[in-house]
Amino acid sequence: MTHWTRRALLFTLSAAAAAATLTAAVTPVAHGSPAGRAAPSLTPPSSLMSPGTSPPSFTSPAMSPPSLMSSSPLVWRPCEQPAGAPVPAGGQECAVLRVPLDYGDPGGRTVEVAVARLRTDRPDARRGTLFVIPGGPGSSGVQRLAQKGEALRAATEGAYDLVSLDPRGVGSSVRAGCGIPAADRHLVTLRSWPAPDGSTAANAERSRRTAELCARNGGPVLRSFTTENEVRDLDRLRGALGERKVSLWGSSYGSYVGAVYAQRHPDRVDRLVLDSTGDPDPGRVAYGWLANMAPGAAERFPDFAAWAADPAREAEGLRLARRPGDVQPLFLALARQLDRHPRASDVPSTPLTGNLLRQALQNALYSDAAFPRLARLVKEAQDLRGRPVLPPELAGPLPDEDASMTVAAVCNDVRWPGPASGYARRVAADRARHPLTAGMPVNITPCAFWTYDEEPRPTRMTDEGPSNILMIQSLRDPSTPLAGALKMRAALGERARMVTVGQGGHGMYLGNGNACGDRVVSDFLVTGARPARDTHCPN
């Protein structure tokens, strides 16, 4: 797992009644072109345009004058592939989009945003362009397209040219750094895990220090890392492609970006998929997403406990307990032991602490595929004769630009509670209520000390707009729990339908192995048909 994935894990977004199986009738969406798998494109095709390794690199075309930027064509080239990078999907192309640093000054300084495209392999079936919006904040869209492009092209039967971008601060797009010390750039320090005794004093000092460094060194580029600017950049990309409308698939934080785009530009959205969605309350954007990870982890942990107590784990050497109910007490006791006596690991400078083990749990809850690695780490921590092998994402600090982008993206969007608003009290209560997360989700962050050029104004989601949105959501999501997604569903009203999925984890479409959920989303993107009412896909 590389630093792009580690960064996305920092602040990525995080009740259910029994539901019937997916038997509801489907109806075509009352928006966009007629249903049909070979529906024509809304506009003529343009001739211009979570865990892997580094995305493809880019070669920038000559800078265009600001006055010509909106009409400058994208120059497409085969994506270059750094050593160790995932192999891009067949035919993936890369380009550079120039956008205003400040959209309030469109004739001023411009910056570069990296974009990638995978054209349809069935031109006769093409209906338009589908934007793939990554999560995080901090994930690379170019990397996600390399990872998911072939599967997505097959699932949508070649109906779309697939396009994505690296948001500002990510990958090959414009970057900025705060000068954060290496010790403050580990996952367990960028996230504010309280001290073993529950104290938040060190977290507060680190947060203040980070905010001051970003204010001093980040400059206007760092201040431009916002949801609003990602939405503006996406719309600039839509125009550069020559598309009147686009479809969008946003995952995790990307689902929020997609929802904001649809709220701001309802007439420019064909079909929208929101995958693993957080609470859209403008007063809790970012802050509320992090806080929701505490109940999310509590709801998801029983899946890991059942897996780790299954007799099938015996042959693998990974069975942690005889009964699922014994796994959480075992895990909590081990974390407390590591709080008192950290274990030397395979990384000389990074011992296995209780908080590092807790962070490993948070990462593993995203997908069942990560359960074996977590169980192995627990087993190694219990064996006093060996040295635990740390997961790669926990073995060292993130690069400064990556850590800085992650902090800035969540702090710039909304004003967080200030440093004197009772963080220590909230941490104490949350540690008691949700011991697996030990108070981290409600603890103080650099955002409590952040300074703003102007007051942030998050977008309020409403039910005004075409009925062309499909939400897909796990019942047991550790990062964007169902309760928050239901608030987005309520805000969108008749604009949306939701399909819940019995599989636990984060990121459902083409991600966690529920064929029913994948089929509902693919059918919607290809034909426009959605369930007539909210429905459920059992696992």
N, C-alpha and C positions, 0 to 999 in steps of 0.2 A: 504494500500500500504506500503510495507516494504522498508528498506533502499536499497535493491538491485534494486528495481524499481526506487526509488528516484535518485539513482546514475546514472542509465541509462538515466534519463530524462535530465541530466545536459548538455551534449554535443552531444546527439544523433543526427544523421544526419537529415537535413531538405530536348502568347506563344503557349498555346494549340490551335490547329486548330480543326475545327469541324471534327468528325470522323464518319465513317460508322459503322453499327453494325457488329457483328462478323459473317460474312458469307464467309470469304475467305476459300479456300480449304486448307487442311492441308497435310503436307508431312512428312514422317519419317525423323528423324535426321540422317545425313550422318556420324554417328559416333556411336560406341558402338555396342551392340548386335542387332539382327534384332528386328523390332517392334513386339509387341505382349504382351498380358497381362500375359502370363505365361512364358515369356522368361527366360531361365536359367541364373543363376548367372555367372558372368564372372570368378569367382573363387569359389572353394568349400566353403560352409558356414563354418565360423570359430566356433569352439566349445568353444573359449575363450571369445571371444568377437567378460521503459512499460512498468499487475500489480497484484502481489500475495504476498505470505508470504515466509518464509525462505525455501531454498531448502533442500532436504534430506541430512543428514549427512553421513560421511564416516568413515570406519575403515581401516586404512592403513595396507597393508601387510608389512612384513619385508623388509627392504631396501635391494635392490640388489646392488652388486658391479657395479661401472660405466662401467666396461668392459663387463658386461653381460646385461646391460640395454636394448640394442636394441633387444635382443632375449628373455627377460624375459616375461613370459605370464602374461596377466591380470587376476587377481583373482576376480571373480564376486561374489557378495553377494547381498541379498535383501537390497534395500535402507532402511536405518533407517529413521524414520519420526519424526522430532521434533514436539512438541505441536504447533498447529496452522498452520502447513505447509500444502500446497495443497496435496491432496491425489495423490501419484504417479500413473501413468497409470498402469493398471493391468500387473503384471509381470516385472515391471521396476527393473533393477539391477544396482548396482553401483560398481565401482572399482577405483583404483588409478593408474595413469600412471606416471612413473618417467621419467623426461626429463632433459637434461643438463641446468643448469642455464645459461651458455654461450655456444652456439653452436660452437663458435670458439675454445672452449676447451672441446671437447666432453668427455674426460676422467676425467674431473674435477668434481666440486660439482654438485649434482643433486637436483631437487626440485620436489614436487608432484603436479600433476594436477588431479582434480576430473573429472571422466567421468561417464556417465550413458547410459544404453542401454534398448531399448524396442524391443524385437524380434518380427518378423512377427508372426501373428497368422494363417498364411496360408503358411506353408513351401513349398508346391508344387508350389506356385506362386512367391517365392522369386527370385529376380534377383540380389540382392546385398545389399550394405549398403548405407544409406542416412545420411549424416552429417547434423544436425540441428545447424546452427551457429547463436548465439544470437546477439542482437544489443548493443547499448550503445555508446561508450565503457562503460562496467560496468554491463551488464546483465548476468545472470546466465544461461548457457545452460542446466544445470541439471534441474533447475526450469522450463525453457521453455519446456523441454521434458515432465515434469510432467503435465504441463498445456495443451500442444498441442498434446501429443503423441497419445492418443486414436483417436482424430479426424484425425490426419495425417495418422495413420495406416489404418483407414477406407477409407479415401480419395484416398489413393494409393493402396487399395485393397490387402494389405499384401505383396506388392512387395519388401519391404525393411525391414531389421533390422534398426531401428532408433537409432542413436547414437549422443550424444552431450557431450560437456565438459564445465566446468567452466574455462574461460580464467584465466591466471595468475592474481592474485590480487582479484579474485572474489570468493565468496562462500566458498567452502571447498578446493580450490586450495591454493597454496603458497600465503602468504600475506605480506604486508609491509606498514608501516605508516610513515608519515612525522612529526607527532606531531603538527598538525594544531590546533590552539585554537578553542574551540567550537563555538565562535561567528563568525568565518570565515568558518564554515562548514554547514551553512544553504544554501538551494537552491538559495536564493536571495543574498547571499554573495559569494558563489562559482561561480555563474554566475555574471558577472560584470554589474549589473544594475547601471546606473549613478545616481547621486544625483538628487533630484527634480528639481534643477536649471540646470541640464545637466553637472555639474562638474564631472570630472573623477579623481580628486586628490586622494580621498579615495580609489578608485578602484586600482590606481597605487600603493599606499602604501601597500594595502592588497596583491596585486599580487606579489610585490617584497618580502614581508615577507614570503609568502607561498613558493615561489621558493627557497628562502634561507633555509627554514626549510627542504624542500625535498632534497636539495643538501647536507645538513648536516646530515640528519637522515635516508634518504631512502635507501641508500646503493645499492649494485649491484642488489638486488631483484627488487627494485622499477625501476631501470634503464632497467630491462628486460621486462617491461610491454610495448610491442610494437606489431604492426600488424605483423611484420616479425616473431616474436617469436610465435605468435598465429598460423601463417601459418605453421611454422616448427613443432609446437606441434601437429597440426592436421595431418601433414604428418607422424609424429612418431606414432600417434594413428592409422592411416591407416595401417602402417606396423605391428603394434602389433595385429591388427585384421586379418592379413593375407590376406588383399585385395590388388589386383593389381590396381584396380580402385575403386573410390567411387563417388557417386552422392552427391550434396550439395544443401541445401536451406539456403541462408543467407538473413536475414532481416535487413534493416537499415544499421548501421555500419557493421553488419554481411555480408551484400551484398558486401561491399568493401573487407572484408576479403576473401570471396569466390572468388571474381574477382582476387585478388592477387594470391590466391592459383592456379587458373586456368592459370594465366599468368606465374607463376613459374613452374608449373607441368602440362602442357596441356595433357600429355600422361597418367596422373593418374586420370583424371576427366571423368566420364561417362556422367552425365547430371547435369547441373548447373542452378539453379533458383536464380535470383537476384531480391529481393523484396524491393522496396523503396530505390532507389540508389542515392548516392550523386555524385557531380562533382569529377571525378578522376584526375583532373589536379595535377601533383606532386607538383607544387608550391603552391597549395591551399588546400591540404589535411588537414583536421581538421580546419584550419583557415577559409578556404572558406566554409566549411560545416556550421560553426556557422554563418558566415555572411549571408548565404543564407536563414537563418530562418526569416529574416526581410521580404523579399518579399513573402516567404512561408506563413507566418501568414496573410499577407494582402490578399493573394489569397484565403485562407481558411476561413477567418472571415465571409464573406457573408453567408456561410452555417449556421453558428451559428446565425447570425442576422435573417435569414429567419425563422429558428426554433423558436427563442425567440420572434418573432413578430406574429407568427401563432396564430389565435384565439383559437386553441386547448389548448394553454398554460393557458388560463384563468381558466379553471377548476382545473388546477394543481397549480395555484397561482404563475406561473413562467413566465408569459408574461411580457416582459420588455418594449415593445413599440408597438404602433399601426401599424407602418410601418417598414420594415427591414432597410430602410435608416436612421432611427432614433436611431438604437441600438448602432452604433459605437460612435456617439457624446455623447450619454448617458454614455457609458463605459469610454470614455476618460475624461469626466467631473468628473465622480466619482473617477477615479484614481488620477486626479489632486487634488480633495478635500482631498483624503486620504494622498496625499503627504504633504499637509499643516496641516491636523489634523488626524493623525492615530487613528483608532478606537480600543478600548480594545476588545480583542477576548475571546474565551473560553479558550485560553491558556494564563495564567497570564503573562508569560515572553515574549510573542510574539504578539504584536499588528498587526492589519491588516493595512498595509501601501499601498501606491499606487503601489510600486514595487512588493509587495507580491500579490496584485490583478492581476498585469500584468503577473506574473509568473503562477498564477492559470489559466489564459487564455491560456498561451502557453501549459500547460499540457492538458487542456480540448480540444484543437483543434485536438489532435491526434485521437479522436474517437467521433462519435455522441453520444455514450453511456455516455460520460462525460458531455454533455451539461446541463442536469438538475442540476448537482451539482454546476456548474459555475453560472447558473442563480439564484440558491438559495443563493449563496454567495453574488451576486450582490444585491438581494432583502434584505438580512440581513444587508448589509453595508448601504443600504439606510434607514433602520429603526433605528432611533436614540435611540429607547427605549430598544433595545436588544444588545446582544453580538454575532457578527458573529462567526460561527463555522468554524474553519480552516480545509481545507483538510489535511488528515494525513501526506502527504508528505511535507507539509509546516509548520507543527506544531513544529518541532525541528531540531536540527543539525543531520547530518549523522555521523556515527562512523568514527573515524580518518582513519582507513584503507580503508574504502569505498571512502571517499573524496580524499584521497591521490592517490588511484588507478585511479580515474576518471581524476584527474589533470595530472598524469604522462602519462596515455595512449595517451592523445591528444598532450601533449608537447613533448614526446619522438620521435614521428613519423616524424616530419618535423620542420624545423626552422621557427618560427613565426616572423613577423616584430618586431624589437626592440623597446624599450620604447620611443625612440626619433623619431619615424617614423610618427608621426602625428595622434595619436589616438584621441585626443580631437577634432581635425578638422573633422575626419571621423564620430565621434559620433554626432557632431552637424548637419552634413549633413544628416545622417541616421535618426535622430530624426525627422527632418522636412519631410523627404520623407516617413517614415514608423512610424507614431506615436504610433501604437499599441505596438511596441517593444522598443520604446524610446531610441534607440541607443545601447542597450545591445549587439546585435549580432556582432557589429564591435568594441566593447570596448576592452581595455587592459585586459589581463589575465596573470596568472603566467608564461605562455609560453614565454612572452616577455622578461623574466629575466632568462630563463632556461639555464642550463649549460649542455654540452654534452661531453661524452667520445670520441665520433667520430661524424662526420657530418652525420645526417640522410639522407638517399637516398630513398625516396618513389618510389614505382614501377610505371612505365609508362605502361598504358594499350595499347594494340595494337590489330590489326585484325589478328595476326599470331596465328594459332591454329585451332582446329576442330570446326565445326559449331554445337555446342551443348549447347548453352546458351539461356535461355528464361528470359526476364525481364518483371516484372509486376509493374505498376506504377500508382498511383492516379494522376488525373489531378490537384488536389488541395491538395497537401501534405504540411503541415505546417513546416516540418522539412527537408525533401529532396525534394524541389520543382521540378516540371517537367523539368525546364530548365537545372538543373544539371544532371538529369537522361539522358536527351537527349545527353549530352556531353559524358556520358559513352556509350550510344548507338552508337554514331558516332565513338568513339574510337575502339569499338569492331567490327564494320563493319559487314561483312557477317558471323561472328561467332555467331551473336545474332539475335533474333527477340524480339520485344517489344509489349506487350499488355497494353494499357492504360485503366483505369477504371474510370467510371463517378462518383463513390463514393468518396467523400472527406475523408481525414484522412491519417494516417501513418501506414504502415504495412497492405498489401492487402490480401495476401493469407491466407485463413482461419481466417481472422481477422476483416474485416469491412463489411462483409455481401453482397458481390457481387457474386452471384452464377455463372455468366458467367465467371468472372475472375478465380474463384476457379476451375471451370471445365477445363479451358484451361491449367492451371498449373498441375492439377491432371492427365489429359490425357498425357501431356508431360512426367511427371515422370513415368507413367505406360507404355505407348506405345512408347515414343520417338517422337510422332507427335507434330509439332508446326504449328502455322499459316504460310502460305506460304510467307506472308509479314506482316509488322507491322500492327496492327489492334486495334480495340477499343471495349470495353464492356460497353454499356450504363448502367446507374443505374436504 
